[in-house]
Structures are given as structure tokens and as C-alpha cells.
Amino acid sequence: MATFIDRKTVEKIAREYAELVKKEMNIEKVYLYGSYAKGNYTSESDIDIAVIM
């Protein structure tokens, strides 16, 4: 059974992830895309993050 995560929590996790990775790599941008970015996510959705270096 999948655990449901609301969009606000996903955005917080993405920001924290970006800050952590920035310490190790030269990152220009981090984007949240897919169903969470569009707002049509379900309990089965994954979290799509693009990292631009």
C-alpha cells in the first residue's frame, strides 16, 4: 500500500533535497514536474524532480 504525501510536503522535500545536493554539486535549478506539479497526483504517484547542472 502506497503512502499519500500532499503537495506542500513534496515541495518541502524537494527544496530540502536541492539544498543537500547543492552542497556536493554545482546545480543551477531544480524542478518539480509531473503529477505533483500539475496537481493531479494520487496515492500511487511518484515524485518527479529534474536537476539542471
PQR file of N, CA, C, O and H, with PARSE charges and radii, in Angstrom:
ATOM      1  N   MET A   1       0.841  -1.185   0.000 -0.4000 1.5000
ATOM      2  CA  MET A   1       0.000   0.000   0.000 -0.0000 2.0000
ATOM      3  C   MET A   1       0.885   1.248   0.000  0.5500 1.7000
ATOM      4  O   MET A   1       1.816   1.350   0.799 -0.5500 1.4000
ATOM      5  N   ALA A   2       0.603   2.176  -0.877 -0.4000 1.5000
ATOM      6  CA  ALA A   2       1.373   3.411  -1.003 -0.0000 2.0000
ATOM      7  C   ALA A   2       0.981   4.403   0.086  0.5500 1.7000
ATOM      8  O   ALA A   2      -0.152   4.408   0.568 -0.5500 1.4000
ATOM      9  H   ALA A   2      -0.153   2.094  -1.526  0.4000 1.0000
ATOM     10  N   THR A   3       1.945   5.246   0.462 -0.4000 1.5000
ATOM     11  CA  THR A   3       1.687   6.307   1.427 -0.0000 2.0000
ATOM     12  C   THR A   3       1.408   7.593   0.666  0.5500 1.7000
ATOM     13  O   THR A   3       2.175   7.963  -0.224 -0.5500 1.4000
ATOM     14  H   THR A   3       2.866   5.242   0.071  0.4000 1.0000
ATOM     15  N   PHE A   4       0.328   8.276   1.000 -0.4000 1.5000
ATOM     16  CA  PHE A   4      -0.045   9.518   0.326 -0.0000 2.0000
ATOM     17  C   PHE A   4       0.721  10.681   0.936  0.5500 1.7000
ATOM     18  O   PHE A   4       0.769  10.826   2.157 -0.5500 1.4000
ATOM     19  H   PHE A   4      -0.295   7.975   1.723  0.4000 1.0000
ATOM     20  N   ILE A   5       1.318  11.506   0.089 -0.4000 1.5000
ATOM     21  CA  ILE A   5       2.037  12.703   0.526 -0.0000 2.0000
ATOM     22  C   ILE A   5       1.405  13.898  -0.178  0.5500 1.7000
ATOM     23  O   ILE A   5       1.280  13.901  -1.402 -0.5500 1.4000
ATOM     24  H   ILE A   5       1.279  11.388  -0.903  0.4000 1.0000
ATOM     25  N   ASP A   6       1.011  14.905   0.580 -0.4000 1.5000
ATOM     26  CA  ASP A   6       0.382  16.076  -0.030 -0.0000 2.0000
ATOM     27  C   ASP A   6       1.427  16.937  -0.743  0.5500 1.7000
ATOM     28  O   ASP A   6       2.626  16.819  -0.492 -0.5500 1.4000
ATOM     29  H   ASP A   6       1.113  14.903   1.575  0.4000 1.0000
ATOM     30  N   ARG A   7       0.947  17.799  -1.634 -0.4000 1.5000
ATOM     31  CA  ARG A   7       1.832  18.606  -2.472 -0.0000 2.0000
ATOM     32  C   ARG A   7       2.750  19.513  -1.653  0.5500 1.7000
ATOM     33  O   ARG A   7       3.923  19.659  -1.997 -0.5500 1.4000
ATOM     34  H   ARG A   7      -0.027  17.894  -1.838  0.4000 1.0000
ATOM     35  N   LYS A   8       2.254  20.114  -0.599 -0.4000 1.5000
ATOM     36  CA  LYS A   8       3.069  21.003   0.232 -0.0000 2.0000
ATOM     37  C   LYS A   8       4.266  20.242   0.819  0.5500 1.7000
ATOM     38  O   LYS A   8       5.377  20.770   0.859 -0.5500 1.4000
ATOM     39  H   LYS A   8       1.301  19.995  -0.320  0.4000 1.0000
ATOM     40  N   THR A   9       4.041  19.030   1.263 -0.4000 1.5000
ATOM     41  CA  THR A   9       5.123  18.209   1.806 -0.0000 2.0000
ATOM     42  C   THR A   9       6.114  17.835   0.719  0.5500 1.7000
ATOM     43  O   THR A   9       7.323  17.847   0.953 -0.5500 1.4000
ATOM     44  H   THR A   9       3.138  18.602   1.230  0.4000 1.0000
ATOM     45  N   VAL A  10       5.620  17.502  -0.467 -0.4000 1.5000
ATOM     46  CA  VAL A  10       6.504  17.162  -1.588 -0.0000 2.0000
ATOM     47  C   VAL A  10       7.391  18.349  -1.941  0.5500 1.7000
ATOM     48  O   VAL A  10       8.589  18.176  -2.164 -0.5500 1.4000
ATOM     49  H   VAL A  10       4.638  17.492  -0.657  0.4000 1.0000
ATOM     50  N   GLU A  11       6.827  19.544  -1.995 -0.4000 1.5000
ATOM     51  CA  GLU A  11       7.617  20.738  -2.302 -0.0000 2.0000
ATOM     52  C   GLU A  11       8.683  20.971  -1.232  0.5500 1.7000
ATOM     53  O   GLU A  11       9.804  21.361  -1.557 -0.5500 1.4000
ATOM     54  H   GLU A  11       5.854  19.685  -1.814  0.4000 1.0000
ATOM     55  N   LYS A  12       8.353  20.741   0.023 -0.4000 1.5000
ATOM     56  CA  LYS A  12       9.314  20.898   1.121 -0.0000 2.0000
ATOM     57  C   LYS A  12      10.452  19.890   0.973  0.5500 1.7000
ATOM     58  O   LYS A  12      11.620  20.244   1.129 -0.5500 1.4000
ATOM     59  H   LYS A  12       7.442  20.424   0.287  0.4000 1.0000
ATOM     60  N   ILE A  13      10.114  18.645   0.676 -0.4000 1.5000
ATOM     61  CA  ILE A  13      11.123  17.601   0.481 -0.0000 2.0000
ATOM     62  C   ILE A  13      12.022  17.952  -0.700  0.5500 1.7000
ATOM     63  O   ILE A  13      13.238  17.779  -0.620 -0.5500 1.4000
ATOM     64  H   ILE A  13       9.164  18.357   0.550  0.4000 1.0000
ATOM     65  N   ALA A  14      11.442  18.441  -1.797 -0.4000 1.5000
ATOM     66  CA  ALA A  14      12.218  18.816  -2.981 -0.0000 2.0000
ATOM     67  C   ALA A  14      13.192  19.945  -2.661  0.5500 1.7000
ATOM     68  O   ALA A  14      14.343  19.907  -3.095 -0.5500 1.4000
ATOM     69  H   ALA A  14      10.454  18.582  -1.863  0.4000 1.0000
ATOM     70  N   ARG A  15      12.743  20.948  -1.907 -0.4000 1.5000
ATOM     71  CA  ARG A  15      13.637  22.054  -1.522 -0.0000 2.0000
ATOM     72  C   ARG A  15      14.779  21.555  -0.640  0.5500 1.7000
ATOM     73  O   ARG A  15      15.931  21.941  -0.838 -0.5500 1.4000
ATOM     74  H   ARG A  15      11.808  20.979  -1.554  0.4000 1.0000
ATOM     75  N   GLU A  16      14.466  20.706   0.322 -0.4000 1.5000
ATOM     76  CA  GLU A  16      15.496  20.158   1.207 -0.0000 2.0000
ATOM     77  C   GLU A  16      16.493  19.309   0.424  0.5500 1.7000
ATOM     78  O   GLU A  16      17.697  19.366   0.671 -0.5500 1.4000
ATOM     79  H   GLU A  16      13.530  20.392   0.482  0.4000 1.0000
ATOM     80  N   TYR A  17      15.986  18.526  -0.516 -0.4000 1.5000
ATOM     81  CA  TYR A  17      16.845  17.702  -1.366 -0.0000 2.0000
ATOM     82  C   TYR A  17      17.784  18.584  -2.187  0.5500 1.7000
ATOM     83  O   TYR A  17      18.980  18.309  -2.285 -0.5500 1.4000
ATOM     84  H   TYR A  17      15.008  18.479  -0.717  0.4000 1.0000
ATOM     85  N   ALA A  18      17.237  19.636  -2.770 -0.4000 1.5000
ATOM     86  CA  ALA A  18      18.037  20.548  -3.591 -0.0000 2.0000
ATOM     87  C   ALA A  18      19.153  21.180  -2.764  0.5500 1.7000
ATOM     88  O   ALA A  18      20.290  21.266  -3.228 -0.5500 1.4000
ATOM     89  H   ALA A  18      16.266  19.860  -2.691  0.4000 1.0000
ATOM     90  N   GLU A  19      18.849  21.619  -1.561 -0.4000 1.5000
ATOM     91  CA  GLU A  19      19.863  22.230  -0.699 -0.0000 2.0000
ATOM     92  C   GLU A  19      20.955  21.228  -0.345  0.5500 1.7000
ATOM     93  O   GLU A  19      22.134  21.580  -0.319 -0.5500 1.4000
ATOM     94  H   GLU A  19      17.925  21.550  -1.184  0.4000 1.0000
ATOM     95  N   LEU A  20      20.577  19.998  -0.076 -0.4000 1.5000
ATOM     96  CA  LEU A  20      21.546  18.959   0.252 -0.0000 2.0000
ATOM     97  C   LEU A  20      22.466  18.670  -0.931  0.5500 1.7000
ATOM     98  O   LEU A  20      23.683  18.578  -0.768 -0.5500 1.4000
ATOM     99  H   LEU A  20      19.619  19.712  -0.097  0.4000 1.0000
ATOM    100  N   VAL A  21      21.888  18.529  -2.114 -0.4000 1.5000
ATOM    101  CA  VAL A  21      22.666  18.217  -3.309 -0.0000 2.0000
ATOM    102  C   VAL A  21      23.548  19.399  -3.712  0.5500 1.7000
ATOM    103  O   VAL A  21      24.658  19.194  -4.205 -0.5500 1.4000
ATOM    104  H   VAL A  21      20.899  18.604  -2.247  0.4000 1.0000
ATOM    105  N   LYS A  22      23.077  20.629  -3.512 -0.4000 1.5000
ATOM    106  CA  LYS A  22      23.862  21.818  -3.861 -0.0000 2.0000
ATOM    107  C   LYS A  22      25.199  21.847  -3.136  0.5500 1.7000
ATOM    108  O   LYS A  22      26.173  22.392  -3.653 -0.5500 1.4000
ATOM    109  H   LYS A  22      22.176  20.795  -3.112  0.4000 1.0000
ATOM    110  N   LYS A  23      25.252  21.272  -1.955 -0.4000 1.5000
ATOM    111  CA  LYS A  23      26.493  21.245  -1.180 -0.0000 2.0000
ATOM    112  C   LYS A  23      27.555  20.382  -1.842  0.5500 1.7000
ATOM    113  O   LYS A  23      28.749  20.585  -1.619 -0.5500 1.4000
ATOM    114  H   LYS A  23      24.461  20.828  -1.534  0.4000 1.0000
ATOM    115  N   GLU A  24      27.129  19.415  -2.657 -0.4000 1.5000
ATOM    116  CA  GLU A  24      28.040  18.471  -3.291 -0.0000 2.0000
ATOM    117  C   GLU A  24      28.257  18.733  -4.780  0.5500 1.7000
ATOM    118  O   GLU A  24      29.274  18.318  -5.336 -0.5500 1.4000
ATOM    119  H   GLU A  24      26.160  19.250  -2.838  0.4000 1.0000
ATOM    120  N   MET A  25      27.318  19.413  -5.429 -0.4000 1.5000
ATOM    121  CA  MET A  25      27.380  19.592  -6.881 -0.0000 2.0000
ATOM    122  C   MET A  25      27.030  21.024  -7.262  0.5500 1.7000
ATOM    123  O   MET A  25      26.417  21.758  -6.487 -0.5500 1.4000
ATOM    124  H   MET A  25      26.491  19.749  -4.977  0.4000 1.0000
ATOM    125  N   ASN A  26      27.428  21.407  -8.468 -0.4000 1.5000
ATOM    126  CA  ASN A  26      27.116  22.732  -8.989 -0.0000 2.0000
ATOM    127  C   ASN A  26      25.758  22.675  -9.698  0.5500 1.7000
ATOM    128  O   ASN A  26      25.680  22.317 -10.873 -0.5500 1.4000
ATOM    129  H   ASN A  26      27.926  20.810  -9.098  0.4000 1.0000
ATOM    130  N   ILE A  27      24.701  23.027  -8.981 -0.4000 1.5000
ATOM    131  CA  ILE A  27      23.342  22.934  -9.514 -0.0000 2.0000
ATOM    132  C   ILE A  27      22.800  24.321  -9.821  0.5500 1.7000
ATOM    133  O   ILE A  27      22.920  25.241  -9.011 -0.5500 1.4000
ATOM    134  H   ILE A  27      24.764  23.318  -8.027  0.4000 1.0000
ATOM    135  N   GLU A  28      22.201  24.464 -11.005 -0.4000 1.5000
ATOM    136  CA  GLU A  28      21.576  25.732 -11.385 -0.0000 2.0000
ATOM    137  C   GLU A  28      20.119  25.794 -10.956  0.5500 1.7000
ATOM    138  O   GLU A  28      19.686  26.791 -10.379 -0.5500 1.4000
ATOM    139  H   GLU A  28      22.103  23.717 -11.663  0.4000 1.0000
ATOM    140  N   LYS A  29      19.361  24.746 -11.229 -0.4000 1.5000
ATOM    141  CA  LYS A  29      17.919  24.740 -10.946 -0.0000 2.0000
ATOM    142  C   LYS A  29      17.464  23.336 -10.572  0.5500 1.7000
ATOM    143  O   LYS A  29      18.070  22.339 -10.964 -0.5500 1.4000
ATOM    144  H   LYS A  29      19.712  23.935 -11.698  0.4000 1.0000
ATOM    145  N   VAL A  30      16.387  23.285  -9.808 -0.4000 1.5000
ATOM    146  CA  VAL A  30      15.703  22.029  -9.507 -0.0000 2.0000
ATOM    147  C   VAL A  30      14.223  22.257  -9.782  0.5500 1.7000
ATOM    148  O   VAL A  30      13.630  23.218  -9.292 -0.5500 1.4000
ATOM    149  H   VAL A  30      15.894  24.095  -9.490  0.4000 1.0000
ATOM    150  N   TYR A  31      13.631  21.360 -10.575 -0.4000 1.5000
ATOM    151  CA  TYR A  31      12.223  21.496 -10.950 -0.0000 2.0000
ATOM    152  C   TYR A  31      11.421  20.294 -10.465  0.5500 1.7000
ATOM    153  O   TYR A  31      11.867  19.150 -10.553 -0.5500 1.4000
ATOM    154  H   TYR A  31      14.113  20.579 -10.974  0.4000 1.0000
ATOM    155  N   LEU A  32      10.240  20.578  -9.957 -0.4000 1.5000
ATOM    156  CA  LEU A  32       9.254  19.550  -9.664 -0.0000 2.0000
ATOM    157  C   LEU A  32       8.339  19.490 -10.885  0.5500 1.7000
ATOM    158  O   LEU A  32       7.801  20.516 -11.302 -0.5500 1.4000
ATOM    159  H   LEU A  32       9.878  21.507  -9.885  0.4000 1.0000
ATOM    160  N   TYR A  33       8.155  18.303 -11.462 -0.4000 1.5000
ATOM    161  CA  TYR A  33       7.282  18.177 -12.628 -0.0000 2.0000
ATOM    162  C   TYR A  33       6.411  16.932 -12.477  0.5500 1.7000
ATOM    163  O   TYR A  33       6.510  16.220 -11.478 -0.5500 1.4000
ATOM    164  H   TYR A  33       8.591  17.469 -11.123  0.4000 1.0000
ATOM    165  N   GLY A  34       5.584  16.680 -13.437 -0.4000 1.5000
ATOM    166  CA  GLY A  34       4.714  15.513 -13.393 -0.0000 2.0000
ATOM    167  C   GLY A  34       3.429  15.785 -12.634  0.5500 1.7000
ATOM    168  O   GLY A  34       2.982  16.928 -12.530 -0.5500 1.4000
ATOM    169  H   GLY A  34       5.504  17.258 -14.249  0.4000 1.0000
ATOM    170  N   SER A  35       2.842  14.723 -12.105 -0.4000 1.5000
ATOM    171  CA  SER A  35       1.513  14.838 -11.495 -0.0000 2.0000
ATOM    172  C   SER A  35       1.483  15.743 -10.268  0.5500 1.7000
ATOM    173  O   SER A  35       0.488  16.433 -10.047 -0.5500 1.4000
ATOM    174  H   SER A  35       3.205  13.795 -12.190  0.4000 1.0000
ATOM    175  N   TYR A  36       2.547  15.758  -9.465 -0.4000 1.5000
ATOM    176  CA  TYR A  36       2.544  16.653  -8.299 -0.0000 2.0000
ATOM    177  C   TYR A  36       2.602  18.111  -8.729  0.5500 1.7000
ATOM    178  O   TYR A  36       1.937  18.956  -8.129 -0.5500 1.4000
ATOM    179  H   TYR A  36       3.355  15.197  -9.644  0.4000 1.0000
ATOM    180  N   ALA A  37       3.379  18.418  -9.746 -0.4000 1.5000
ATOM    181  CA  ALA A  37       3.457  19.799 -10.238 -0.0000 2.0000
ATOM    182  C   ALA A  37       2.130  20.235 -10.861  0.5500 1.7000
ATOM    183  O   ALA A  37       1.727  21.391 -10.731 -0.5500 1.4000
ATOM    184  H   ALA A  37       3.920  17.732 -10.233  0.4000 1.0000
ATOM    185  N   LYS A  38       1.460  19.308 -11.533 -0.4000 1.5000
ATOM    186  CA  LYS A  38       0.184  19.622 -12.187 -0.0000 2.0000
ATOM    187  C   LYS A  38      -0.988  19.629 -11.209  0.5500 1.7000
ATOM    188  O   LYS A  38      -2.033  20.216 -11.488 -0.5500 1.4000
ATOM    189  H   LYS A  38       1.787  18.369 -11.638  0.4000 1.0000
ATOM    190  N   GLY A  39      -0.808  18.976 -10.067 -0.4000 1.5000
ATOM    191  CA  GLY A  39      -1.879  18.921  -9.079 -0.0000 2.0000
ATOM    192  C   GLY A  39      -2.849  17.771  -9.267  0.5500 1.7000
ATOM    193  O   GLY A  39      -3.900  17.737  -8.627 -0.5500 1.4000
ATOM    194  H   GLY A  39       0.041  18.499  -9.841  0.4000 1.0000
ATOM    195  N   ASN A  40      -2.509  16.815 -10.146 -0.4000 1.5000
ATOM    196  CA  ASN A  40      -3.414  15.682 -10.367 -0.0000 2.0000
ATOM    197  C   ASN A  40      -2.802  14.365  -9.864  0.5500 1.7000
ATOM    198  O   ASN A  40      -2.987  13.313 -10.477 -0.5500 1.4000
ATOM    199  H   ASN A  40      -1.656  16.842 -10.666  0.4000 1.0000
ATOM    200  N   TYR A  41      -2.087  14.434  -8.763 -0.4000 1.5000
ATOM    201  CA  TYR A  41      -1.432  13.274  -8.178 -0.0000 2.0000
ATOM    202  C   TYR A  41      -2.435  12.391  -7.427  0.5500 1.7000
ATOM    203  O   TYR A  41      -3.513  12.834  -7.032 -0.5500 1.4000
ATOM    204  H   TYR A  41      -1.937  15.288  -8.265  0.4000 1.0000
ATOM    205  N   THR A  42      -2.042  11.141  -7.248 -0.4000 1.5000
ATOM    206  CA  THR A  42      -2.843  10.175  -6.487 -0.0000 2.0000
ATOM    207  C   THR A  42      -1.926   9.505  -5.461  0.5500 1.7000
ATOM    208  O   THR A  42      -0.736   9.815  -5.389 -0.5500 1.4000
ATOM    209  H   THR A  42      -1.166  10.782  -7.569  0.4000 1.0000
ATOM    210  N   SER A  43      -2.471   8.605  -4.684 -0.4000 1.5000
ATOM    211  CA  SER A  43      -1.660   7.880  -3.700 -0.0000 2.0000
ATOM    212  C   SER A  43      -0.635   6.970  -4.369  0.5500 1.7000
ATOM    213  O   SER A  43       0.298   6.515  -3.708 -0.5500 1.4000
ATOM    214  H   SER A  43      -3.437   8.353  -4.742  0.4000 1.0000
ATOM    215  N   GLU A  44      -0.785   6.698  -5.650 -0.4000 1.5000
ATOM    216  CA  GLU A  44       0.147   5.852  -6.396 -0.0000 2.0000
ATOM    217  C   GLU A  44       1.200   6.660  -7.159  0.5500 1.7000
ATOM    218  O   GLU A  44       2.076   6.071  -7.792 -0.5500 1.4000
ATOM    219  H   GLU A  44      -1.543   7.068  -6.187  0.4000 1.0000
ATOM    220  N   SER A  45       1.136   7.981  -7.113 -0.4000 1.5000
ATOM    221  CA  SER A  45       2.052   8.835  -7.878 -0.0000 2.0000
ATOM    222  C   SER A  45       3.455   8.813  -7.293  0.5500 1.7000
ATOM    223  O   SER A  45       3.646   8.712  -6.081 -0.5500 1.4000
ATOM    224  H   SER A  45       0.424   8.459  -6.599  0.4000 1.0000
ATOM    225  N   ASP A  46       4.437   8.912  -8.195 -0.4000 1.5000
ATOM    226  CA  ASP A  46       5.809   9.099  -7.745 -0.0000 2.0000
ATOM    227  C   ASP A  46       6.115  10.593  -7.768  0.5500 1.7000
ATOM    228  O   ASP A  46       5.281  11.400  -8.180 -0.5500 1.4000
ATOM    229  H   ASP A  46       4.281   8.994  -9.180  0.4000 1.0000
ATOM    230  N   ILE A  47       7.311  10.952  -7.325 -0.4000 1.5000
ATOM    231  CA  ILE A  47       7.714  12.358  -7.283 -0.0000 2.0000
ATOM    232  C   ILE A  47       8.773  12.558  -8.357  0.5500 1.7000
ATOM    233  O   ILE A  47       9.830  11.928  -8.319 -0.5500 1.4000
ATOM    234  H   ILE A  47       7.988  10.297  -6.990  0.4000 1.0000
ATOM    235  N   ASP A  48       8.489  13.439  -9.319 -0.4000 1.5000
ATOM    236  CA  ASP A  48       9.393  13.694 -10.439 -0.0000 2.0000
ATOM    237  C   ASP A  48      10.161  14.983 -10.184  0.5500 1.7000
ATOM    238  O   ASP A  48       9.567  16.051 -10.030 -0.5500 1.4000
ATOM    239  H   ASP A  48       7.631  13.951  -9.350  0.4000 1.0000
ATOM    240  N   ILE A  49      11.496  14.875 -10.142 -0.4000 1.5000
ATOM    241  CA  ILE A  49      12.355  16.035  -9.906 -0.0000 2.0000
ATOM    242  C   ILE A  49      13.429  16.056 -10.985  0.5500 1.7000
ATOM    243  O   ILE A  49      14.086  15.043 -11.228 -0.5500 1.4000
ATOM    244  H   ILE A  49      11.979  14.008 -10.268  0.4000 1.0000
ATOM    245  N   ALA A  50      13.611  17.203 -11.634 -0.4000 1.5000
ATOM    246  CA  ALA A  50      14.672  17.393 -12.619 -0.0000 2.0000
ATOM    247  C   ALA A  50      15.727  18.309 -12.015  0.5500 1.7000
ATOM    248  O   ALA A  50      15.402  19.340 -11.426 -0.5500 1.4000
ATOM    249  H   ALA A  50      13.077  18.025 -11.437  0.4000 1.0000
ATOM    250  N   VAL A  51      16.989  17.928 -12.165 -0.4000 1.5000
ATOM    251  CA  VAL A  51      18.102  18.718 -11.644 -0.0000 2.0000
ATOM    252  C   VAL A  51      18.915  19.222 -12.828  0.5500 1.7000
ATOM    253  O   VAL A  51      19.398  18.426 -13.633 -0.5500 1.4000
ATOM    254  H   VAL A  51      17.253  17.090 -12.644  0.4000 1.0000
ATOM    255  N   ILE A  52      19.069  20.544 -12.942 -0.4000 1.5000
ATOM    256  CA  ILE A  52      19.831  21.164 -14.029 -0.0000 2.0000
ATOM    257  C   ILE A  52      21.193  21.578 -13.489  0.5500 1.7000
ATOM    258  O   ILE A  52      21.293  22.327 -12.518 -0.5500 1.4000
ATOM    259  H   ILE A  52      18.677  21.191 -12.288  0.4000 1.0000
ATOM    260  N   MET A  53      22.240  21.076 -14.139 -0.4000 1.5000
ATOM    261  CA  MET A  53      23.604  21.376 -13.696 -0.0000 2.0000
ATOM    262  C   MET A  53      24.306  22.248 -14.702  0.5500 1.7000
ATOM    263  O   MET A  53      25.466  22.608 -14.505 -0.5500 1.4000
ATOM    264  H   MET A  53      22.159  20.467 -14.928  0.4000 1.0000
TER
END
